[in-house]
């Protein structure tokens, strides 16, 4: 029994010893592992390559890593992919470094060129913008070798103290989507090579000391959505190539030494919602097309420039008060010269913005530079706008163009009567108003002029006639301007069309108009604009009262433009102004959100194709509902704009969720920065 107890006791002692030994081995293993996790130099790093590790060491040293706000893991852990601000690609070791994000982290010193060794780097962001503590800054030159990072998609070095020029080598970064170098001390010119960055959506070079002109190559950036060159020393005229930025939503050229006039090419920027040329030396009157464009831009700023806004009726009709911060001024004249008033009147009266060709009209101060005009010195001698889609009545001001030798407006859609004042154009040798829709009795003064001209043609105007009366027979010419004398010659009478409008009801469009009296022997045509800009008739409505309506059903989603043409049996015509309506798909259509990223405010929009309850929610990155931005039943097909106040939000990622009929229809990502 005692022997057995001794054996058992001895066995327990051995078992306890084994347990203690095992515990010791485990603790030793943990201690060894902990020791292995400590940074002992790049020679002991296996997670990334030796070259990448030494690059990070150099970067940490040259940017004063010990002075960073947050340097967790840097040169302390042997897992560089876990160091603060570092992201690596997943997969087999050694892993590639793909992101360095250290914005607002109090870096100072210079940016080492060794970063070019990180060939898989996609994001390099050291952006010190934002309110609050005064960060230290990076300084020195931007290394040209960064142009070797061919996988780079984001390069943000805003709000530092970089000097020198923008390296032309950055134009090799074909994958770059965002380039932010704002608020530095960069000098020199904007490199032409930046025009090679076809994937670029954001380019911010604002608040530097850049000189020279804006290069034409900027117009090659067809994916660009945001461009800011504000706060530099740029000079010269704006290049017409800016009109090629088909995706641009925000264009800021303010606070520069830019001069000359705004190019009409900017009116091509149909996506633009923010434009600023404040505090520049741009000058001259806004062309009508440019003024109409500016009035359509959500935010347009042209204050503190030499630009001005004419006070003529076509301009004031664009909207009450100022356009782009400019107030109408009687002293603001688009054109200078004896012929200007008459040519401007022709442009306004015949829907100049819709002409097939209108190059130069109301865009330059010399009418001799406008398409269709010819001058002898500064004197207008020829005006030819044949087959150019002029629509409207001839203005009486044409009679003041006393130096004209030829006037040719054939093959258009001119209507109404020929003004008596044209008979005073005593220097004419050619008058051609054929193939239009002119009507009424030809004034005796014009018949007298035409009877003596070497070339005169008024044929092809169904409603135009010359009365067989003594005064006309005395001219001893028949036909006169290719028109015979007829009896009786009685002019057609058109009625005034009022209150033409288009209404969207559910999924169909109703066009409504009124007349001031019952039209005598007339017909109305409903016309729709085609993709090439021309109007075609889609329906006829008998003129039998003073109130009319026409309904269009089964229209697809899209924007449609209509007008009403009044036509008499003898060919006299008149047109209403065009109106447009937009139909959206049956679900929910969500517009763009701008600006993005945003600091205090951003705007989004939506439209519902049917009458249904819509709700818009704002969530933070963790999925927590921050607030309900909208809940209600909007009118179908009407765009609803939402202004989002982010002043109380922290920096970071947010998500907009759009619900219609209780189901999620779309989401949008927001980025709030301070």
Legacy VTK file of the C-alpha trace (Angstrom):
# vtk DataFile Version 3.0
C-alpha trace
ASCII
DATASET POLYDATA
POINTS 674 float
0.000 0.000 0.000
2.758 2.415 0.871
4.632 1.424 -2.267
1.534 2.022 -4.310
1.070 5.480 -2.745
4.660 6.328 -3.513
4.243 5.305 -7.104
1.035 7.334 -7.461
2.609 10.362 -5.826
5.653 10.064 -8.033
3.388 9.805 -11.100
1.535 12.977 -10.109
4.834 14.815 -9.626
5.965 13.727 -13.080
2.638 14.761 -14.580
2.837 18.172 -12.907
6.394 18.586 -14.137
5.336 17.793 -17.661
2.536 20.374 -17.397
4.927 23.002 -16.098
7.341 22.203 -18.900
4.545 22.472 -21.466
3.385 25.785 -20.026
6.964 26.990 -20.123
7.322 26.001 -23.734
4.076 27.801 -24.636
5.116 30.922 -22.764
8.520 30.731 -24.399
6.805 30.418 -27.787
4.607 33.440 -27.089
7.629 35.418 -25.955
9.563 34.329 -29.032
6.637 35.289 -31.253
6.339 38.660 -29.476
10.032 39.234 -29.948
9.716 38.291 -33.612
6.854 40.848 -34.048
9.127 43.682 -32.970
10.753 45.676 -35.764
14.439 44.783 -36.032
15.149 46.238 -39.451
14.171 45.624 -43.059
16.421 42.515 -43.221
13.890 40.711 -41.025
10.757 41.857 -42.889
9.043 39.241 -45.048
5.592 40.779 -45.536
6.831 43.234 -48.211
9.995 43.365 -50.302
13.252 44.669 -48.892
13.153 47.541 -51.399
9.630 48.530 -50.349
10.590 48.390 -46.680
13.623 50.601 -47.185
11.416 53.022 -49.143
9.073 53.308 -46.155
12.052 53.790 -43.830
13.301 56.640 -46.018
9.827 58.135 -46.232
9.410 58.020 -42.441
12.814 59.615 -41.860
12.549 62.395 -44.463
9.052 63.433 -43.365
9.928 63.536 -39.632
7.966 60.437 -38.673
8.524 60.916 -34.903
6.644 64.223 -35.215
3.582 62.728 -36.883
0.277 62.858 -35.027
-0.201 59.150 -35.587
2.727 56.792 -36.335
1.252 53.546 -35.012
3.377 50.567 -36.031
5.958 52.539 -38.015
9.434 51.044 -37.389
8.005 49.182 -34.358
6.185 46.242 -35.915
7.456 43.793 -38.486
4.073 43.943 -40.254
4.368 47.107 -42.457
0.956 46.472 -44.004
-0.517 47.251 -40.567
1.387 50.513 -40.147
-0.867 53.542 -39.889
-1.862 54.852 -43.330
-0.465 51.860 -45.251
-2.609 49.447 -47.263
-1.260 46.386 -49.059
-2.717 44.133 -51.694
-3.959 40.800 -50.427
-2.492 37.604 -51.751
0.876 35.874 -51.775
3.844 37.414 -50.009
5.649 39.646 -50.480
2.600 41.912 -50.631
2.543 45.087 -52.721
1.883 48.470 -51.116
-1.191 49.998 -52.824
-2.118 53.007 -50.662
-0.329 55.610 -48.560
-2.903 57.850 -46.872
-1.472 60.243 -44.295
-3.536 63.389 -44.815
-3.594 65.800 -41.892
-0.893 63.852 -40.044
1.625 66.659 -39.450
4.256 65.512 -41.939
7.144 67.862 -42.651
10.342 67.751 -44.655
10.529 66.580 -48.275
8.807 63.908 -50.309
11.413 61.273 -51.225
11.722 60.187 -54.840
12.211 56.626 -53.628
8.398 56.357 -53.546
8.654 55.691 -57.285
9.870 52.181 -56.377
6.383 51.275 -55.132
5.235 50.323 -58.609
1.811 49.031 -57.491
0.911 52.184 -55.561
-2.602 53.387 -56.451
-3.177 56.129 -53.865
-0.755 58.702 -52.444
-2.663 61.172 -50.308
-0.974 63.703 -48.023
-3.612 66.432 -48.021
-3.536 68.970 -45.193
-6.707 70.884 -45.991
-9.281 71.535 -43.304
-10.031 73.683 -40.305
-8.474 73.225 -36.898
-4.875 72.694 -35.860
-2.120 74.236 -37.962
-0.351 71.294 -39.539
3.292 71.266 -40.471
3.867 71.024 -44.206
5.903 69.119 -46.732
8.236 71.322 -48.765
10.781 71.156 -51.580
10.046 69.953 -55.107
7.528 67.345 -56.165
9.746 64.468 -57.368
9.540 64.039 -61.142
10.053 60.290 -60.708
6.490 60.012 -59.366
5.640 59.900 -63.066
6.886 56.290 -62.989
3.973 55.190 -60.767
1.887 54.025 -63.712
-0.763 52.409 -61.484
-1.368 55.605 -59.506
-5.040 56.641 -59.461
-5.040 59.330 -56.764
-2.306 61.885 -56.051
-3.305 64.461 -53.427
-0.650 66.776 -52.024
-2.898 69.767 -51.309
-2.135 72.415 -48.707
1.596 71.859 -48.323
4.558 74.098 -49.153
5.877 72.476 -52.310
7.877 74.782 -54.580
9.291 74.529 -58.072
7.281 73.461 -61.114
4.684 70.794 -61.720
6.680 67.873 -63.165
5.671 67.260 -66.802
6.341 63.583 -66.086
3.019 63.411 -64.219
1.442 63.351 -67.676
2.541 59.708 -67.945
0.127 58.613 -65.202
-2.515 57.245 -67.561
-4.549 55.691 -64.706
-4.721 58.891 -62.653
-8.254 59.938 -61.719
-7.520 62.623 -59.114
-4.665 65.141 -59.095
-4.733 67.647 -56.236
-1.823 70.076 -55.852
-3.741 73.078 -54.549
-2.566 75.516 -51.865
1.168 75.101 -52.432
3.835 77.457 -53.808
4.230 75.876 -57.209
5.384 78.137 -60.047
6.004 77.851 -63.782
3.344 76.876 -66.293
0.623 74.250 -66.416
2.348 71.395 -68.308
0.838 70.483 -71.668
1.446 66.847 -70.760
-1.433 66.927 -68.266
-3.654 66.784 -71.332
-2.611 63.128 -71.672
-4.457 62.138 -68.480
-7.528 60.737 -70.200
-8.917 59.085 -67.048
-8.684 62.254 -64.921
-11.942 63.351 -63.264
-10.564 65.872 -60.734
-7.784 68.415 -61.362
-7.140 70.997 -58.648
-4.141 73.308 -59.121
-5.674 76.262 -57.299
-3.865 78.740 -55.063
-0.336 78.386 -56.357
1.847 80.778 -58.368
1.371 79.259 -61.807
1.997 81.539 -64.783
1.512 81.518 -68.550
-1.662 80.588 -70.385
-4.119 77.755 -69.950
-2.829 75.128 -72.403
-5.096 73.996 -75.228
-4.314 70.422 -74.205
-6.636 70.784 -71.187
-9.477 70.313 -73.646
-8.369 66.687 -74.108
-9.549 65.784 -70.608
-12.959 64.523 -71.673
-13.572 62.625 -68.403
-12.834 65.682 -66.245
-15.640 66.639 -63.858
-13.888 69.193 -61.635
-11.246 71.709 -62.743
-9.893 74.485 -60.547
-7.078 76.789 -61.630
-8.185 79.565 -59.266
-5.803 81.795 -57.374
-2.815 81.718 -59.724
-1.071 84.167 -62.063
-2.441 82.723 -65.300
-2.915 85.188 -68.144
-4.015 85.379 -71.768
-7.340 84.403 -73.288
-9.386 81.355 -72.427
-8.805 78.596 -74.991
-11.784 77.473 -77.063
-10.791 73.899 -76.213
-12.404 74.343 -72.784
-15.640 73.767 -74.661
-14.527 70.160 -75.240
-14.734 69.258 -71.536
-17.947 67.339 -72.110
-18.137 65.873 -68.572
-17.162 68.984 -66.598
-19.490 69.916 -63.745
-17.397 72.549 -61.941
-15.001 75.030 -63.558
-13.174 77.574 -61.398
-10.863 80.024 -63.179
-11.237 82.861 -60.666
-8.499 85.096 -59.224
-6.194 85.068 -62.259
-4.959 87.604 -64.815
-7.026 86.091 -67.615
-8.146 88.545 -70.291
-10.256 88.805 -73.419
-13.828 87.612 -73.807
-15.566 84.472 -72.675
-15.499 82.030 -75.593
-18.894 80.925 -76.874
-17.465 77.392 -76.802
-18.257 77.282 -73.074
-21.938 76.937 -73.984
-21.110 73.358 -75.037
-20.607 72.398 -71.378
-24.073 70.977 -70.816
-23.093 69.180 -67.558
-21.769 72.364 -65.926
-23.428 73.364 -62.656
-20.725 75.652 -61.208
-18.714 78.328 -63.033
-16.544 81.089 -61.582
-14.355 83.679 -63.323
-14.448 86.147 -60.416
-11.514 88.576 -60.046
-10.130 88.217 -63.569
-9.495 90.730 -66.372
-12.054 89.192 -68.715
-13.967 91.901 -70.527
-16.701 92.746 -72.966
-20.430 92.103 -73.217
-21.797 88.617 -72.772
-22.981 87.193 -76.096
-26.653 86.278 -75.967
-25.880 82.560 -76.145
-23.363 82.917 -73.306
-25.836 84.897 -71.192
-28.527 82.262 -71.745
-26.029 79.568 -70.795
-24.956 81.429 -67.641
-28.574 81.844 -66.603
-28.989 78.055 -66.782
-25.945 77.229 -64.611
-26.823 76.574 -60.959
-23.956 78.667 -59.622
-22.381 81.186 -61.998
-20.020 83.928 -60.764
-18.616 86.701 -62.975
-18.344 89.539 -60.472
-15.309 91.837 -60.261
-14.470 91.498 -63.951
-14.856 93.819 -66.954
-17.650 91.637 -68.316
-21.031 93.289 -68.722
-24.628 92.319 -69.476
-26.583 94.156 -72.208
-29.987 95.501 -71.222
-31.763 94.668 -74.488
-35.053 92.788 -74.326
-33.648 89.388 -75.339
-31.286 89.537 -72.363
-33.836 90.717 -69.818
-36.157 87.941 -71.012
-33.647 85.378 -69.723
-34.632 86.113 -66.145
-35.230 88.874 -63.666
-32.275 90.732 -62.245
-28.667 89.742 -62.628
-27.111 86.892 -64.594
-23.914 85.410 -63.135
-23.774 88.387 -60.769
-23.874 90.906 -63.660
-26.661 93.492 -63.825
-28.052 94.743 -67.150
-26.397 97.981 -68.289
-27.533 100.224 -71.139
-23.895 101.102 -71.834
-23.079 97.436 -72.540
-23.144 96.889 -76.307
-22.185 93.611 -77.940
-21.373 95.140 -81.312
-19.746 98.426 -82.318
-20.403 99.977 -85.720
-23.105 101.489 -87.928
-24.566 98.110 -88.921
-24.745 96.624 -85.436
-28.256 97.636 -84.436
-29.789 96.227 -87.627
-27.838 92.970 -87.486
-28.654 92.483 -83.817
-32.321 93.045 -84.617
-32.150 90.415 -87.369
-30.474 87.935 -85.011
-33.068 88.441 -82.277
-36.069 88.451 -84.650
-35.117 85.233 -86.473
-34.062 82.998 -83.548
-30.328 83.449 -84.055
-29.264 80.893 -81.396
-30.972 78.185 -83.483
-29.406 79.111 -86.816
-27.454 76.365 -88.528
-24.433 78.667 -88.641
-24.050 81.659 -86.346
-20.291 81.855 -85.837
-19.299 85.253 -84.486
-22.798 86.692 -84.179
-23.024 88.776 -81.012
-19.732 87.227 -79.926
-17.244 89.704 -81.409
-17.475 93.466 -81.543
-16.915 93.708 -85.284
-19.844 92.563 -87.411
-17.382 92.002 -90.265
-16.211 88.855 -88.425
-19.679 87.293 -88.352
-20.640 84.420 -90.631
-22.569 85.597 -93.693
-21.225 89.166 -93.696
-18.690 90.818 -95.994
-17.176 94.238 -95.534
-15.151 96.769 -97.446
-12.907 97.967 -94.652
-15.349 98.524 -91.783
-18.332 99.032 -94.104
-20.867 96.217 -94.439
-21.535 95.476 -98.118
-22.948 91.938 -98.315
-25.248 89.882 -96.097
-25.991 86.293 -97.127
-27.629 83.735 -94.809
-29.284 81.411 -97.288
-30.745 78.097 -96.045
-29.638 78.865 -92.480
-32.909 78.133 -90.648
-33.835 81.753 -89.962
-37.328 81.705 -88.439
-39.311 84.835 -87.731
-40.228 88.167 -89.278
-37.890 90.569 -91.042
-37.096 93.502 -88.729
-37.644 97.045 -90.027
-34.068 97.883 -88.913
-32.738 96.153 -92.050
-33.760 99.294 -93.898
-30.932 101.181 -92.174
-28.202 99.090 -93.849
-27.737 101.731 -96.524
-24.299 100.428 -97.606
-25.550 96.953 -98.518
-24.914 95.871 -102.095
-26.502 92.441 -101.731
-29.056 90.961 -99.330
-29.729 87.244 -99.671
-31.882 85.374 -97.123
-33.369 82.722 -99.413
-34.475 79.246 -98.357
-35.328 79.981 -94.732
-38.558 80.107 -92.728
-39.076 83.876 -92.707
-42.714 84.869 -92.387
-44.866 87.951 -92.070
-44.787 90.983 -94.339
-41.773 92.554 -96.034
-41.021 95.848 -94.254
-41.564 99.019 -96.297
-38.171 100.223 -95.025
-36.306 97.778 -97.292
-37.158 100.070 -100.171
-34.554 102.558 -98.908
-31.605 100.228 -99.623
-30.570 102.285 -102.656
-27.130 100.646 -103.061
-28.522 97.151 -103.534
-27.700 95.264 -106.703
-29.124 91.936 -105.485
-32.155 91.121 -103.343
-33.098 87.480 -102.798
-35.824 86.571 -100.301
-37.132 83.616 -102.281
-38.334 80.298 -100.849
-39.562 81.605 -97.517
-43.053 82.030 -96.003
-43.425 85.763 -96.515
-46.950 87.033 -97.013
-49.039 90.105 -97.586
-48.902 92.835 -100.217
-45.448 93.835 -101.409
-44.856 97.460 -100.344
-44.660 99.901 -103.269
-41.224 101.113 -102.073
-39.803 97.579 -102.274
-41.463 96.942 -105.628
-39.955 100.193 -106.951
-36.521 99.151 -105.693
-36.841 95.607 -107.042
-38.032 96.700 -110.486
-34.725 98.488 -111.015
-32.361 95.851 -109.614
-30.141 93.678 -111.821
-31.160 90.679 -109.687
-34.257 90.409 -107.497
-36.147 87.243 -106.504
-39.147 87.071 -104.181
-40.630 83.873 -105.615
-41.535 80.855 -103.524
-43.496 82.850 -100.927
-47.053 81.516 -101.207
-48.711 84.353 -99.342
-46.831 87.216 -101.004
-48.443 89.149 -103.863
-48.177 92.364 -105.920
-51.497 94.152 -106.597
-52.457 94.934 -110.167
-52.866 98.645 -109.461
-51.824 101.839 -111.244
-48.840 102.620 -108.993
-47.334 99.170 -109.586
-48.189 99.106 -113.309
-46.378 102.423 -113.640
-43.116 100.681 -112.757
-43.281 99.175 -116.244
-42.006 95.799 -115.063
-43.908 92.558 -114.924
-43.118 90.353 -113.242
-41.408 92.306 -110.481
-38.818 90.258 -108.589
-40.296 87.130 -110.230
-43.806 87.938 -108.944
-46.679 88.759 -111.333
-49.212 91.495 -110.691
-52.456 89.941 -109.442
-55.912 91.124 -108.540
-57.159 90.947 -105.945
-54.110 90.981 -103.650
-55.393 90.806 -100.093
-53.076 89.930 -97.218
-53.779 87.028 -94.887
-54.540 87.816 -91.282
-52.897 85.849 -88.458
-54.114 85.899 -84.871
-52.071 86.209 -81.719
-51.302 82.943 -79.883
-51.136 83.307 -76.119
-50.268 81.162 -73.096
-48.635 78.257 -74.930
-47.525 75.686 -72.339
-46.805 71.987 -71.918
-48.128 70.026 -68.941
-47.061 66.558 -67.806
-49.920 64.502 -66.378
-49.089 60.949 -65.342
-47.461 59.485 -68.471
-48.710 61.862 -71.150
-48.069 65.454 -72.209
-50.789 68.035 -72.850
-50.020 71.086 -75.012
-52.350 74.043 -74.410
-52.624 77.421 -76.135
-55.104 80.256 -76.592
-55.806 82.864 -79.280
-57.109 86.386 -78.820
-59.878 85.702 -81.395
-61.203 82.941 -83.598
-58.682 82.486 -86.446
-60.139 83.085 -89.910
-59.422 80.172 -92.275
-56.322 78.995 -90.429
-54.781 75.744 -89.290
-52.482 74.930 -86.365
-49.605 72.480 -86.684
-48.058 70.835 -83.615
-44.320 70.640 -84.303
-41.654 68.673 -82.436
-37.912 69.296 -82.506
-35.808 66.423 -83.825
-32.311 65.357 -82.786
-30.772 67.478 -85.562
-32.524 70.610 -84.239
-35.131 70.835 -87.011
-38.864 70.999 -86.232
-41.291 68.617 -87.972
-45.088 68.623 -87.867
-46.599 65.730 -85.905
-50.263 66.771 -85.886
-52.762 69.305 -87.243
-55.460 71.022 -85.189
-58.392 72.829 -86.797
-58.681 76.495 -85.843
-62.268 76.730 -84.627
-62.171 78.571 -81.317
-59.918 80.412 -78.863
-58.785 77.577 -76.543
-56.893 74.498 -77.765
-55.321 71.363 -76.331
-53.427 68.482 -77.868
-52.415 65.335 -75.952
-49.351 63.207 -76.714
-49.404 59.682 -75.285
-46.932 56.802 -75.096
-43.876 59.033 -75.131
-40.671 57.338 -73.933
-38.468 58.800 -71.243
-36.509 61.850 -72.413
-36.736 65.586 -73.082
-39.122 66.855 -75.781
-39.482 70.307 -77.329
-42.618 71.567 -79.083
-43.985 74.668 -80.787
-47.181 75.649 -82.597
-47.198 76.801 -86.219
-50.153 78.874 -87.422
-50.754 78.569 -91.173
-53.297 80.275 -93.408
-54.647 78.783 -96.630
-52.572 81.206 -98.683
-49.346 80.307 -96.919
-48.864 82.947 -94.239
-47.343 81.457 -91.100
-46.432 82.363 -87.530
-44.777 80.379 -84.744
-44.940 80.298 -80.978
-41.886 80.146 -78.770
-40.744 76.568 -78.122
-41.480 74.828 -74.815
-39.760 71.721 -73.391
-40.819 68.952 -71.026
-38.894 66.034 -69.538
-40.277 62.556 -68.858
-38.294 60.253 -66.578
-38.510 56.417 -66.395
-41.244 54.811 -64.315
-38.903 54.172 -61.394
-36.724 56.796 -59.741
-34.108 58.826 -61.609
-31.317 60.134 -59.374
-29.088 62.984 -60.513
-25.457 63.719 -59.703
-24.300 64.934 -56.300
-22.106 68.031 -56.356
-19.670 69.096 -55.048
-18.004 65.854 -54.095
-16.075 65.600 -51.821
-17.806 68.432 -49.941
-17.022 70.524 -46.902
-20.266 72.145 -45.684
-22.951 71.675 -48.324
-23.701 69.463 -51.303
-26.714 69.062 -53.594
-28.449 66.052 -55.124
-31.669 65.612 -57.089
-34.219 63.013 -58.113
-37.383 62.639 -60.160
-40.089 59.971 -60.056
-41.696 58.662 -63.230
-44.930 57.856 -61.383
-46.949 59.309 -58.515
-45.466 57.466 -55.518
-44.053 58.023 -52.050
-40.337 58.818 -52.114
-37.962 58.819 -49.167
-34.297 59.831 -49.070
-32.183 58.744 -46.061
-28.631 59.665 -45.041
-26.537 56.949 -43.342
-23.022 57.049 -41.932
-20.364 54.459 -42.775
-21.464 52.189 -39.917
-25.008 51.993 -41.293
-26.541 54.315 -38.676
-29.380 56.517 -39.925
-28.216 60.132 -39.582
-31.352 61.857 -40.843
-34.297 61.629 -43.239
-33.670 64.197 -45.971
-36.992 63.867 -47.784
-40.277 62.017 -47.441
-43.296 62.798 -49.577
-45.093 62.316 -52.894
-43.511 64.560 -55.519
-45.243 65.417 -58.762
-44.383 62.864 -61.420
-41.560 63.803 -63.804
-40.647 66.910 -61.801
-37.017 67.146 -60.634
-36.647 67.672 -56.880
-33.401 69.219 -55.576
-32.078 68.477 -52.089
-29.525 70.694 -50.358
-27.591 68.638 -47.817
-26.147 70.575 -44.870
-23.017 68.752 -43.712
-21.760 71.357 -41.234
-22.639 69.106 -38.283
-21.213 65.933 -39.852
-17.787 64.557 -39.139
-15.305 63.782 -41.880
-15.762 60.452 -43.558
-17.979 58.347 -45.774
-21.787 58.640 -45.921
-24.436 56.936 -48.023
-27.641 58.348 -49.521
-30.443 55.809 -49.937
-33.367 56.551 -52.268
-36.595 54.601 -51.739
-39.704 54.738 -53.934
-42.825 52.719 -53.181
-41.056 51.302 -50.136
-38.229 49.739 -52.166
-34.627 50.878 -52.518
-34.112 52.348 -55.982
-30.602 53.832 -55.764
-27.733 54.715 -53.446
-25.068 57.402 -53.659
-21.791 57.715 -51.734
-20.860 61.044 -50.114
-17.454 62.069 -48.787
-17.336 64.800 -46.145
-13.982 66.538 -45.623
-13.071 69.342 -43.271
LINES 1 675
674 0 1 2 3 4 5 6 7 8 9 10 11 12 13 14 15 16 17 18 19 20 21 22 23 24 25 26 27 28 29 30 31 32 33 34 35 36 37 38 39 40 41 42 43 44 45 46 47 48 49 50 51 52 53 54 55 56 57 58 59 60 61 62 63 64 65 66 67 68 69 70 71 72 73 74 75 76 77 78 79 80 81 82 83 84 85 86 87 88 89 90 91 92 93 94 95 96 97 98 99 100 101 102 103 104 105 106 107 108 109 110 111 112 113 114 115 116 117 118 119 120 121 122 123 124 125 126 127 128 129 130 131 132 133 134 135 136 137 138 139 140 141 142 143 144 145 146 147 148 149 150 151 152 153 154 155 156 157 158 159 160 161 162 163 164 165 166 167 168 169 170 171 172 173 174 175 176 177 178 179 180 181 182 183 184 185 186 187 188 189 190 191 192 193 194 195 196 197 198 199 200 201 202 203 204 205 206 207 208 209 210 211 212 213 214 215 216 217 218 219 220 221 222 223 224 225 226 227 228 229 230 231 232 233 234 235 236 237 238 239 240 241 242 243 244 245 246 247 248 249 250 251 252 253 254 255 256 257 258 259 260 261 262 263 264 265 266 267 268 269 270 271 272 273 274 275 276 277 278 279 280 281 282 283 284 285 286 287 288 289 290 291 292 293 294 295 296 297 298 299 300 301 302 303 304 305 306 307 308 309 310 311 312 313 314 315 316 317 318 319 320 321 322 323 324 325 326 327 328 329 330 331 332 333 334 335 336 337 338 339 340 341 342 343 344 345 346 347 348 349 350 351 352 353 354 355 356 357 358 359 360 361 362 363 364 365 366 367 368 369 370 371 372 373 374 375 376 377 378 379 380 381 382 383 384 385 386 387 388 389 390 391 392 393 394 395 396 397 398 399 400 401 402 403 404 405 406 407 408 409 410 411 412 413 414 415 416 417 418 419 420 421 422 423 424 425 426 427 428 429 430 431 432 433 434 435 436 437 438 439 440 441 442 443 444 445 446 447 448 449 450 451 452 453 454 455 456 457 458 459 460 461 462 463 464 465 466 467 468 469 470 471 472 473 474 475 476 477 478 479 480 481 482 483 484 485 486 487 488 489 490 491 492 493 494 495 496 497 498 499 500 501 502 503 504 505 506 507 508 509 510 511 512 513 514 515 516 517 518 519 520 521 522 523 524 525 526 527 528 529 530 531 532 533 534 535 536 537 538 539 540 541 542 543 544 545 546 547 548 549 550 551 552 553 554 555 556 557 558 559 560 561 562 563 564 565 566 567 568 569 570 571 572 573 574 575 576 577 578 579 580 581 582 583 584 585 586 587 588 589 590 591 592 593 594 595 596 597 598 599 600 601 602 603 604 605 606 607 608 609 610 611 612 613 614 615 616 617 618 619 620 621 622 623 624 625 626 627 628 629 630 631 632 633 634 635 636 637 638 639 640 641 642 643 644 645 646 647 648 649 650 651 652 653 654 655 656 657 658 659 660 661 662 663 664 665 666 667 668 669 670 671 672 673
